[in-house]
Amino acid sequence: MKFDYNSYPYPSTRRTIFGKNGIMATSSPYATSAGAKILLEGGNAIDAALAASMTLPVVEPTGNGLGSDMFALIYFEGKLYGINASGRSPKNISIAKLREKGYDRMPSCGVNVINTPGLIGGVMKIYEDFASLSLEKIFEPAISYAEEGYPVTPQIANLWGESVEKYKSLNREEFNEFFKSFTLDGRAPRAGEVFKSLDMARTLREIRDTKGQSFYRGELAKKIVSEVERLGGFLSFDDLENFEARYVDPISTNYKGIDIWEIPPNGHGISVLMALNILSEMEIKDREDPKTLHKIIEAIKLSLTDAKAYVADPEKMQIEVERLLSCDYARDRRAKISDRARTPEAFKIKSSDTVYFATADKDGNMVSMIQSNYAGFGSGIVVPGTGITLNNRIENFYFEEGLANSLEGGKLPYHTIIPGFMTKNNEALGAFGIMGAFMQPQAHVQVLMNMIDFNLNPQAALDAPRIMWIDDKKIQVENDFKPEIIDELKKLGHEVEVVSDFKSMGRGQIILKDKDVYIGGTEKRTDSNIFSY
């Protein structure tokens, strides 16, 4: 890939950043600072990523928490590793039991949507196998921010306010602890106001001192289960005790000479590879060409529709990953793309809040990592006295029997959070990721093509306006697109909604390596930044 680092064709307040010895890109200036501190103290990329991972629940509680899940792609000493730290559904949950509680569809928040959290187990597994510094050093920035406080950034203040209003409108007793732990006298902190959590500082110390054992088998586990049981939920001590983060073999496809890597199912990163395979033998012209955008939209529709049908807990999938990534599959789906917008079987697009970050060090090690509560503060359930917010990932199962992703006890859900990685000739080329639920694979495809097909540098690739398929023929496009492009998409049969609120369009980071230099781009749609040296 050859880039012009002086070319920024889309509105931006950022420029590409370079570094030789290390680089850190996150969605929060505080998490970036935490990782930078670790790199400057001699830590490796993994140490820096773990410091950011533990800082983000403190400074961006709107997108992740200590009760989140996590996935990572780690390039260490010349080899790429995949980590799946997503939890299984509680063993005692079922569709029938939710129906008995009065539900006729999957609930979106509250105690009944809590999945077994995997973040802490994943962090500790990565620490044991790859880290070089002590847990005391890695956890210090997070504990400091929790104890001393930090000024809330503008984007986070907005998201925080939305969550507070949501839980106020629901007016349920189970959210009382949220208001005690994560509001200032019942309201969200405003941009620039200092927020601290002494509860989270104590919890982080206990996680650090017990190497995560307290969270799954000790005092923290007891507190989590006690609150869930008090509120009538399903998560049990047995569910926590049996959690284990897992190594998985990353899956890939070669797109125009570059190997694109994703985590295999139960995540939907496979849909990125499916879409790229469909597009790989199509004529792709200028990014501003409406026919090119049409092809991208249609390929994304097909890959996401198939992911919805097939991706689930690997033990429950009814089709092999290899088949979905085969040339025959891509050829069959490519043949279904015409010069008009089509209506595949569609699924409802749900919003999500997530955090993605990437880092690299002087030895060439790189990390692509993502973690999430799923939606905002997750379930809205906060464990008293701990600052632990619990995820609402159960919502991603289907409330219908007999499907690959139907809700069952002890099952991995279809997962939306996906880190990405690139290699060329078996050497690391870069880490990338874009958070944002079902926008994530759509943004992966668009940002990758921005760099590979259209030669946009990493910053410009992130700045470029995005398209999101909603359902049927409905798409949302950012208002940075030229009016004439939007008009042409309408003529091709797309039902276009122009949006000015970028919140749903994903928020990403990119780190590339070119010989001995790191190149970074960060998201204009959030409070993110980059450190390099």
C-alpha positions, 0 to 999 in steps of 0.5 A: 500500500502506497499512501500520500500523507499530505492528502486528507480529502475528507473533513478531519481534525487529525493527521497521520501519526508516525513512531519508531519505538512504539505507538498506542491508539485508543478511544480515550486520551486517558487510556492512551496515556496509560499505555504510553506510560507503560511503553516508556517504562520499558513495557512491551505492546502487550503490557501497554494493551493490558494497561489500557484494557483496565483503564477503559472501564474506569474512563469509558464506562459507557462502553465497557466495564469490568463485567465485559467480554473481550477478544484480541489478536496478538502478534508476538515474536513473529506469530499471530495469536487469537484470544476469545474471552467471551463468556457462555450464557448462564447454565440455568437460563432458557427461553422457557424460563424467560417466558415464565417471567413474562417476556415474549422477546429477548430483554435488552437490559436488567438482571436477566440479560447478564452473560458470564463476563470474560474480560478479567479472565482474558486479561489474566491469560494474556498477562501470564503468557505475554506480559513483561511487567508486574501487575502492579505497574500495569494496573497503576494507571487504572487505579490512579484514574479511579481513585483520583478522578479524571475530567469526563470527555465530551463524547463520553459525557453525551453517552453517559447522559443517554444511559442515565435518561434510559434508566430513569425512564425505566424506573426499576429498583434493579438500577438503583445501584447504577445511580449510586455508583455512576451518577453525580446526585442522580445525573450524568457528569458533564464534559470537563467534570471530574468523576472518580470511583473509589469502589472501582479502585478497590476492585481493581486492587483485588483483581490485581492482588488475586490475579483475577481469582477473586472475580471468578472464585473469591469474594468478588464472585460472591458479591456478583452472584449475591446481587444477581440472585437478590434481583432474581437473575440467572448468573451463578457462582458455578458459571463464573467458576467454570469460565476460561478464556480460550486461544483460537486460531485466527481465520483469514482471507487474502484480499489483493495481496494482503492477508486480513485476519479476524477471530473465528466464530462465535464472533462475526468477523467472518462476515468481513472476510466473506464480503471481501471475498465477494468483492475481490473479483469485482471491478472496483473503481473510484471510491466516489463512484456510486456503482462502487459503493453499490457493490460494497453495500450489496456484498455487505448485505449478503455476508451479514445475512449469511452470518446471521443465519449461520454464525453461533457457538462453534459447537452449534454451527451447522456449516463449516467456516471453511465453506463460508470462506470458500471460492464457491461461496463467494462466486455464488453470492457474487452472482446475486449482485445486480445493478439494483439494490436487493432485499435479502433476508434482513436482521434488525441492526442494534446499537452498541457501545464498545472500546477498541484499541491497538498498540505496538512496541520497538520489537515489532509486537502488536496488539489488536484488542476490543472489549464491550458491555454490549450496550452502554452500561450493559445490563444496567446492573452494578454490583454494590460497592465494587463499580462492576457493571455487568454486560447484557450480551444475552440480548444477542441470542435469538428468542426462538427455538431451533436456530444455531444462535437460539438461547440455551444455557451454557452457550456462546452467543453470536458476538459483535465485537471483532478485532482485526489484523493484517499481514503481508508475506507472513509479516505483521502489517498492522492492527485495526478495528472499528467498534459499533455492534453490527456496524463493525464488520461493515466498517472493517470492509469500508476502511480496509478498502479505503486503504487497499483499493483507494490508497487512503492513508490510515487517517484518511481511511478512518475520516472517509464517510461511511455507509451502514446497511440497516435492513431491506434496501435501507441504508444510512450514509454520513452527510460528508457524502456529496449530494450527487453520490446520494442521488445516484444511490437512490437511483440504484434502488437504495432507500437512503437516510442521510445522518449527521450524528456519527455515533452509530457509524463506528469508531476506529483505530489503525496502526500500520508498520512500514519497515521500521516505522509505525503509522497511526490513524485515529477516529474523528468521531470520538475523543480518541488520540494516539501516542507515539515515540 
